[in-house]
């Protein structure tokens, strides 16, 4: 797992799963730098530089044998279905069939 530290405290934040995979591949292929959506990472100095503000630089670190964490929710929770909605199955599936588009209620 790869982590970055935005403050002077010892608490680190995790990169996302896909960012970790990109960083890991670059590290294993001995690349000097890796570009993510919002930042550039110099793997030789272990410094992350934000693209929108080059003065914002943070340290990164690689940690092995870290216990698996639960993945963050990436999708909306399943909405509760009220009793008046169950009679009309079109709303159960999230589709207003009369207009042939998704209903966002």
Secondary structure, 3 states (H helix, E strand, C coil): CEEEECCCCCCCEECCHHHHHHHHHHHHCCCCEEECCCEEEECCCCEEEECCCCCCEEEEEECCCCCCCCCCCCCCCCCCCCCCCCCCHHHHCCEECCCCEECCC
